[in-house]
């Protein structure tokens, strides 16, 4: 296996890790409006992800940086062609981070309510747009012979991509619901399980349609295996949720995300951005990659740094692993 193939796999792993972790993160943000009935319950939801949301975003930064260094042509075409949706995602992530930090800086009802509303929308919008972006990458976009995107924003809003956005939105919401059930106690835990069932059933329908569409148009034997794993894991997650086994339900919903994203990358390889105008103009792992020397240096850096990051993040989740409920929220507390 060549180094550019290795880095395609590593970038896929980074995106899988990001969607696994930020997926429930976004889902919990969405649930602040769908599940929480009052401010104490919204504070419970926010506190479940408070210690980890910023660490989850490290995976996105690393994935972006790795793409820039390993596949500069891919990075340039992607960020120029998808400029507007990626800018919206970036602004949402900025506002979302500010909302987490500032919502408790003042005690006024309207101040905290406005920041909580910001958390909801800045979780929902990226959850949808990431699906739109990746569906377009797999489907192919208008890239000319100079490897430049020549389409419009409207071209990105096609039925396949919109369905992809709906899949990530519902899947992340389901992932967040089972995470909430895993991390909370009392009435909010029971309601999270009920909501997870309803959202999960909707997710199963739209995900099955999207994955079948992907398999028919772009898939092969390997992607078919990933699709079967994704569907089976989602069904098993719903079953585990119904029996009150929140840990298994969360793990299986995570497997669903891992397998579904892996299917997209398997369907994509060896392309990194297919051209819908001419297959010969597609960006591939070969023509979009950096020099072998650059990839070699990056590989050694990854070997040294990755275990440290994984250990630190695992330790963070371990430290903040206890369940919480409204009884743990002091009336005067801001967080």
Secondary structure, 3 states (H helix, E strand, C coil): CCHHHHHHHHHHHHHHHHHHHHHHHHHHHHHHHHCCCCHHHHHHHHHHHHCCHHHHCHHHHHHHHHHHHHCHHHHHHHHHHCHHHHHHHHHHHHHHHHHHHHCCCCCCHHHHHHHHHHHHHHHHHHHHHHHHHHHHHHHCECECCCCCECCCHHHHCCHHHHHHHHHHHHHHHHHHHHHHHHHECCHHHHHHHHHHHHHHHHHHHHHHHHHHHHHHHHCCHHHHHHHHHHHHHHHHHHHHHHCCCHHHHHHHHHHHHHHHHHHHHHHHCCEEECECCCHHHCEECCCCCCCHHHHHHHHHHHHHHHHHHHHHHHHHHHHCCCCECHHHCCCCCCC
